[in-house]
Amino acid sequence: MAWGRALSLVEHRLEVAVTSVVEKRLGALPVAAEFLRRLDVAGIVDGVCPGGASALVMHGQVIEALVANRLTSPAPLVRVEDWARCWAVEEVFGIGPGLLNGDRLARALDAIAPHLENLAGTVRARAIGDFGIDVARMHWDMTSMSVHGAFPVEGQDEDFPVIGYGRPKDRRSI
């Protein structure tokens, strides 16, 4: 009986016509999305920076897409909408490319700007806990440096210039 049924299915072939093909880059987007979800970046951002609820996409979702953009296509932060159209952002993150226009990115970045320390610390703590990172030997050097001025050309190696002592232009003590 099973043989007759299989033969019957073969006789009635299903024909499928492909009307269009869309090619998008996938790259590391699924990996980035998984890490961002495990760290709950969108939830953390939306918890600290509410206000994107009236938008079609929340601040946290925009920030996740921006992080993925930085990881997959580190170029100047322009035309993210075009990047999302060429990459499988809609399929992986569920965000249509048109929702990542310059105005929406600016609103999300403006929303998180006053809270960067809190957001970064919360995401770091989440990563340490969730991934079991041993921080006993970790050192985070927050030293900043700026170089300003002209230095004598003689005695300088073009690839490795030597900078003399002076005062920082932001007037901090050395």
N, C-alpha and C positions, 0 to 999 in steps of 0.2 A: 504494500500500500504506500509506503514512504517513497518507493522508487517511482511510482506512477505520479505522485504529487510533484516530485522534483522535475520529472520530465514535462509535466504540465507548465511549471514555472519557466522552464527554458523556452518553451514554445511561445510564451507571451512576454517577449522582451520589453523592458522599459527603456524608452529612448529619452536621452537627456541632451538638451542643447545648451551649450555654454554661450551666454549672450555677452558677457564682459568679463575681463580679468583685471583685478586690481593688484598691483604689486606695491608692497610697503616693506620698509626695512624693519626688522625685528631686533637684531643685535642683542644687547644686554637688557633690553626693556623688561622682560619678564623677571630677570634676576633683581634688577633695581626695584621693581614693583613689589616683589616678595619681601625684600629687606625693608622697604619703606612701610609696608603693611605690618611687618613684625614689630617694627619700632613704633608703630602707630603715629607716624609723623603728622598725618592729616588730623587725627584726633587731638593731638597735642596742640597743633597750631590753632585749630578751631576752638579748643578749650581756653586758650590764652587770648586769642584774637577773634572774638565773636563779631558778627556784623556782616558776614558774607551770605547769610541765610536767604536774603532776598534775591541774591544772584542765582544764575542757573548753575553755577559751580562754586563750591565753598572755597575760602582762602586756603584751607589745608590741601584740597585737591590741586589747586593751582601750584602751591609750593612743592608738592610731590612731583608734579609734571616738570617744574623747573629744575628740581634736583636730578630727575632722569635726563633732562636736556643737558645739564652740565656733565653728567657721566657719559652720555652717549655721543654728544656732539659739542665738545667744548670750543665754542666760537663766541664772538661777541653776542651779547644778549639782545639780538634783534631778529625779527622774523621768526619768532618761536612758533607762530601759527603755521608758517610754511614747513618748519621742521616737523610739527605734529601731523601735518598732512602727508608728508613723505614717510614718516615712521609710523609704526602701528600703535600710536598713542591712544586712539579711540578704542581699539580692540583690547589693549592691555589695561588702560586706566579708566576707560569709559567716559572720556572727555572729548567732545568734538573739537577739531582743530580751530574752528571759529570762536570757541570760548576761551582760547588762549591768545587773544589779541593784545596789543600793547596796552590799551586802557585797563583791561582786566588784570594783567600782570602788574601794572603800576599800583592798582588798588590793593592787591595782595601784598606787594612789597612794602607799600606805605603802612599797611596794617601791622606787619610783623616788625618793622624797623625799631619801634620803641621797646620791643620785647625780645630782642635777639639774645641777650644774655640768658634770660629765663628759658627761652625755647631751646637754645643750644645745650644748656645744662641739663634740661629735662630729657632731651633726646640722648645725650651722652650717658646719663644715668640709666636710661632704659637699655641702651646698647651694652653697657657694662653688666647689668643684671641678666638680660636675656641671652647674651652670648657668652657669659661666664668669663669676661675679660679680666685678667689679673692685672690690677693697677698698682700693685705693690712697688713695682720698679718703673712706673710710668712717670715721666717728667714732662710737663707742658711748659715750654719756654715762651713767655708772653713778651719778651723783649722786642721793642720796636726800634727801628733805626731809619734815619733819613740822612741823605747825603746832599749837600748843597755847596756850590762854589766851584772854582777852578783850581786845579792843582798843576804844579810844574810838570812839563812833559819829560824833561831830562830825568833819567833814572827810573822811568816807569815802563813796566811791561804792558804792552797794549791789551793783552788778554787778561792780565791780573793787576790792575792798577792798585797802588797803595794809597790809602786815604789817611791823611794826617789828622791829628787830634784837633778838636775845635769845640764849638758849642752847638748844641742842637738848635735848629731854627725855631722849634716850638717852645724854646726857653726852659725846657725841663733840665733838672740837674743831671749830671752824668753819673 
